[in-house]
């Protein structure tokens, strides 16, 4: 099993949401609870098996998950996706 921790970014590897980026809100055995701040707000996180996600060993910087809001989640995901695009395009 891959190491997953609360607050990490994770990309869905299976299901109708394949490829979607989330933040891990909570871990519980072989399951994680994921939020994207929009369709899956913090009040209603998505439950997914650990084997169906690709954890990214990077967390939103300077964020205490007890004080984070859905707006913060959306912003962190958007910034992470922009950084990924920037890296893929080969720009510095």
Residue frames as a rotation matrix with the C-alpha (Angstrom) as fourth column:
UNK 1
0.581 0.814 0.000 0.00
0.814 -0.581 0.000 0.00
0.000 0.000 -1.000 0.00
UNK 2
-0.185 -0.622 0.761 1.26
0.547 -0.708 -0.446 3.48
0.816 0.334 0.472 -0.85
UNK 3
-0.572 -0.088 -0.815 1.81
0.783 -0.352 -0.512 5.93
-0.242 -0.932 0.271 1.96
UNK 4
-0.117 0.591 0.798 -1.01
0.474 -0.673 0.568 8.45
0.873 0.444 -0.201 2.10
UNK 5
-0.683 -0.116 -0.721 -1.44
0.709 -0.342 -0.616 11.29
-0.175 -0.932 0.316 4.55
UNK 6
0.463 0.857 -0.227 -4.08
0.815 -0.512 -0.271 13.86
-0.349 -0.060 -0.935 5.24
UNK 7
0.496 -0.184 -0.848 -3.48
-0.109 -0.983 0.149 17.01
-0.861 0.019 -0.508 3.22
UNK 8
-0.613 -0.751 0.244 -1.73
0.120 0.217 0.969 15.37
-0.781 0.624 -0.043 0.27
UNK 9
-0.065 0.517 -0.854 -2.83
-0.957 -0.275 -0.094 15.88
-0.284 0.811 0.512 -3.31
UNK 10
-0.528 -0.060 0.847 -4.18
0.053 0.993 0.103 12.72
-0.848 0.099 -0.521 -4.96
UNK 11
-0.472 0.365 -0.803 -5.32
-0.880 -0.247 0.405 11.93
-0.050 0.898 0.437 -8.49
UNK 12
0.343 0.708 0.618 -8.09
-0.557 0.683 -0.473 9.41
-0.757 -0.182 0.628 -9.13
UNK 13
-0.739 -0.654 -0.162 -6.89
-0.555 0.454 0.697 6.33
-0.382 0.605 -0.698 -11.07
UNK 14
-0.884 0.468 0.022 -10.27
0.429 0.789 0.439 4.61
0.188 0.398 -0.898 -11.46
UNK 15
-0.220 0.911 -0.350 -13.96
0.728 -0.085 -0.680 5.35
-0.649 -0.404 -0.644 -11.75
UNK 16
0.512 0.532 0.675 -15.94
0.851 -0.423 -0.312 8.03
0.119 0.734 -0.669 -13.53
UNK 17
0.973 -0.176 -0.148 -13.70
-0.124 -0.942 0.311 10.66
-0.194 -0.284 -0.939 -11.96
UNK 18
0.473 -0.841 0.263 -10.47
0.817 0.531 0.225 9.15
-0.328 0.109 0.938 -13.36
UNK 19
-0.173 -0.689 0.704 -7.76
0.830 -0.486 -0.272 11.81
0.530 0.537 0.656 -13.67
UNK 20
0.602 0.495 0.626 -9.44
0.101 -0.825 0.556 14.26
0.792 -0.271 -0.547 -11.28
UNK 21
-0.532 -0.847 -0.012 -7.26
0.239 -0.136 -0.961 15.96
0.813 -0.514 0.275 -8.68
UNK 22
0.696 0.716 -0.056 -8.33
0.191 -0.110 0.975 16.01
0.693 -0.689 -0.213 -5.02
UNK 23
-0.362 -0.707 0.608 -6.91
-0.675 -0.251 -0.694 16.73
0.643 -0.662 -0.386 -1.59
UNK 24
-0.262 0.214 -0.941 -6.98
0.459 0.885 0.074 13.92
0.849 -0.413 -0.330 0.97
UNK 25
0.109 0.452 0.885 -9.18
-0.572 -0.699 0.428 15.07
0.813 -0.553 0.182 3.82
UNK 26
0.237 0.032 0.971 -9.06
-0.909 0.361 0.210 11.95
-0.344 -0.932 0.114 5.98
UNK 27
-0.438 -0.355 -0.826 -7.69
-0.588 0.808 -0.036 8.40
0.680 0.470 -0.562 5.92
UNK 28
0.139 0.548 0.825 -9.52
-0.924 0.372 -0.091 5.41
-0.356 -0.750 0.558 7.36
UNK 29
0.263 -0.121 0.957 -7.97
0.014 0.992 0.122 1.98
-0.965 -0.019 0.263 6.82
UNK 30
-0.496 -0.435 0.752 -7.98
0.692 0.324 0.645 1.17
-0.524 0.840 0.140 3.12
UNK 31
0.377 0.705 0.601 -10.17
0.903 -0.426 -0.066 4.18
0.209 0.567 -0.797 2.34
UNK 32
-0.818 -0.488 -0.304 -9.50
0.533 -0.842 -0.083 7.88
-0.216 -0.230 0.949 1.95
UNK 33
0.405 0.902 -0.152 -11.92
0.786 -0.428 -0.446 10.79
-0.467 0.061 -0.882 1.93
UNK 34
-0.605 -0.674 0.424 -11.25
0.786 -0.422 0.452 13.27
-0.126 0.606 0.785 -0.87
UNK 35
0.407 0.704 -0.582 -12.35
0.496 -0.705 -0.507 16.84
-0.767 -0.083 -0.636 -1.47
UNK 36
-0.332 -0.482 0.811 -12.11
0.933 -0.291 0.209 19.12
0.135 0.826 0.546 -4.49
UNK 37
-0.789 0.026 -0.614 -13.94
0.275 -0.879 -0.390 22.08
-0.549 -0.477 0.686 -2.94
UNK 38
-0.695 0.572 -0.436 -16.63
-0.717 -0.500 0.486 22.04
0.060 0.650 0.757 -5.67
UNK 39
0.055 0.741 -0.670 -18.53
-0.560 0.579 0.593 18.85
0.827 0.342 0.446 -6.47
UNK 40
0.364 -0.030 -0.931 -17.06
0.627 0.747 0.221 17.18
0.689 -0.665 0.290 -3.40
UNK 41
0.298 -0.222 0.928 -16.94
-0.481 -0.875 -0.055 19.86
0.825 -0.430 -0.368 -0.71
UNK 42
-0.731 -0.672 0.119 -15.36
-0.401 0.282 -0.872 19.25
0.553 -0.685 -0.475 2.67
UNK 43
-0.333 0.699 0.632 -18.82
-0.869 0.032 -0.494 18.65
-0.365 -0.714 0.597 4.17
UNK 44
0.740 0.596 0.312 -19.44
-0.387 0.757 -0.527 15.77
-0.550 0.269 0.791 1.72
UNK 45
-0.193 -0.930 -0.312 -16.08
-0.866 0.012 0.499 14.20
-0.461 0.367 -0.808 0.76
UNK 46
0.524 0.273 -0.807 -15.71
-0.716 0.654 -0.244 11.34
0.461 0.706 0.538 -1.72
UNK 47
0.357 -0.369 0.858 -14.87
-0.566 0.645 0.513 7.95
-0.743 -0.669 0.021 -0.20
UNK 48
0.700 -0.213 -0.681 -12.40
-0.596 0.349 -0.723 6.03
0.392 0.912 0.118 -2.35
UNK 49
0.897 -0.441 0.035 -10.11
0.372 0.794 0.481 3.04
-0.241 -0.418 0.876 -1.88
UNK 50
0.369 -0.855 -0.366 -6.42
-0.342 -0.490 0.802 3.86
-0.864 -0.171 -0.473 -1.58
UNK 51
-0.355 -0.552 0.754 -5.63
0.454 0.603 0.656 1.53
-0.817 0.576 0.037 -4.50
UNK 52
0.293 0.562 0.773 -7.80
0.954 -0.111 -0.280 3.73
-0.072 0.819 -0.569 -6.75
UNK 53
0.992 -0.027 -0.121 -5.81
-0.031 -0.999 -0.031 6.92
-0.120 0.035 -0.992 -6.18
UNK 54
0.249 -0.957 0.146 -2.32
0.765 0.102 -0.635 8.11
0.593 0.270 0.758 -7.07
UNK 55
0.781 0.023 -0.624 -1.03
0.503 -0.614 0.608 10.08
-0.369 -0.789 -0.491 -4.09
UNK 56
0.448 -0.657 0.606 1.25
0.321 -0.515 -0.795 12.99
0.834 0.551 -0.020 -4.87
UNK 57
0.209 -0.445 -0.871 3.91
0.975 0.169 0.148 13.52
0.081 -0.880 0.469 -2.27
UNK 58
-0.865 -0.312 0.393 3.27
0.292 -0.950 -0.111 17.21
0.408 0.019 0.913 -2.08
UNK 59
-0.101 0.845 -0.526 0.82
0.979 -0.010 -0.203 19.08
-0.177 -0.535 -0.826 0.09
UNK 60
0.549 0.311 0.776 -0.74
0.454 -0.890 0.036 22.51
0.702 0.332 -0.630 -0.22
UNK 61
-0.452 -0.888 -0.087 1.83
0.579 -0.218 -0.786 24.77
0.679 -0.406 0.612 1.38
UNK 62
-0.961 -0.100 0.259 1.17
-0.114 -0.708 -0.697 26.40
0.254 -0.699 0.669 4.72
UNK 63
-0.132 0.991 0.015 -2.24
-0.617 -0.094 0.782 24.85
0.776 0.094 0.624 5.20
UNK 64
-0.925 0.066 0.374 -3.66
-0.293 0.505 -0.812 23.56
-0.243 -0.860 -0.448 8.44
UNK 65
-0.759 0.631 -0.159 -6.59
0.182 0.441 0.879 21.34
0.625 0.639 -0.449 7.38
UNK 66
-0.363 0.665 -0.653 -8.56
0.912 0.110 -0.394 22.27
-0.190 -0.739 -0.646 10.49
UNK 67
-0.166 0.244 -0.956 -8.76
0.161 -0.949 -0.270 25.85
-0.973 -0.199 0.118 9.21
UNK 68
-0.964 -0.266 -0.005 -9.00
0.021 -0.096 0.995 25.23
-0.265 0.959 0.098 5.47
UNK 69
-0.035 0.979 -0.199 -12.17
-0.385 -0.197 -0.902 26.08
-0.922 0.045 0.384 3.49
UNK 70
0.441 0.285 0.851 -13.60
0.610 0.601 -0.517 24.83
-0.659 0.747 0.091 0.19
UNK 71
0.988 -0.114 -0.101 -12.32
-0.152 -0.759 -0.633 28.02
-0.004 0.641 -0.768 -1.45
UNK 72
0.232 -0.960 0.158 -8.80
-0.833 -0.112 0.542 27.24
-0.503 -0.257 -0.825 -0.20
UNK 73
-0.006 -0.164 0.986 -9.08
0.161 0.974 0.163 23.69
-0.987 0.159 0.020 -1.58
UNK 74
0.807 0.375 0.456 -10.20
0.499 -0.022 -0.866 24.93
-0.315 0.927 -0.205 -5.01
UNK 75
0.829 -0.533 -0.169 -7.38
-0.558 -0.806 -0.197 27.49
-0.031 0.257 -0.966 -5.07
UNK 76
0.017 -0.864 0.504 -4.72
-0.632 0.381 0.675 24.93
-0.775 -0.330 -0.539 -4.07
UNK 77
0.181 0.121 0.976 -5.91
0.482 0.854 -0.195 22.44
-0.857 0.506 0.096 -6.72
UNK 78
0.965 0.212 0.152 -6.03
0.238 -0.477 -0.846 25.12
-0.107 0.853 -0.511 -9.41
UNK 79
0.564 -0.821 -0.094 -2.48
-0.798 -0.570 0.195 26.28
-0.214 -0.036 -0.976 -8.57
UNK 80
-0.094 -0.592 0.801 -1.18
-0.275 0.788 0.550 22.69
-0.957 -0.168 -0.237 -8.55
UNK 81
0.488 0.343 0.803 -2.75
0.619 0.513 -0.595 21.99
-0.616 0.787 0.038 -11.96
UNK 82
0.977 -0.178 -0.118 -1.21
-0.213 -0.774 -0.596 25.18
0.015 0.607 -0.794 -13.39
UNK 83
0.193 -0.958 0.212 2.21
-0.818 -0.038 0.574 24.12
-0.541 -0.284 -0.791 -12.09
UNK 84
0.021 -0.128 0.992 1.78
0.215 0.969 0.120 20.68
-0.976 0.211 0.048 -13.68
UNK 85
0.856 0.336 0.393 0.87
0.455 -0.126 -0.882 22.28
-0.247 0.933 -0.261 -17.03
UNK 86
0.772 -0.613 -0.165 3.89
-0.627 -0.778 -0.039 24.56
-0.105 0.134 -0.985 -16.76
UNK 87
-0.080 -0.815 0.575 6.21
-0.547 0.518 0.658 21.60
-0.833 -0.261 -0.487 -16.14
UNK 88
0.224 0.240 0.945 4.66
0.495 0.807 -0.323 19.52
-0.839 0.540 0.061 -18.95
UNK 89
0.977 0.186 0.104 5.04
0.185 -0.500 -0.846 22.37
-0.105 0.846 -0.523 -21.43
UNK 90
0.324 -0.942 0.089 8.77
0.921 0.292 -0.259 22.47
0.218 0.166 0.962 -20.66
UNK 91
0.432 -0.131 0.892 8.78
-0.005 -0.990 -0.143 26.05
0.902 0.057 -0.428 -19.44
UNK 92
-0.425 -0.631 -0.648 10.90
0.732 0.181 -0.657 27.18
0.532 -0.754 0.385 -16.51
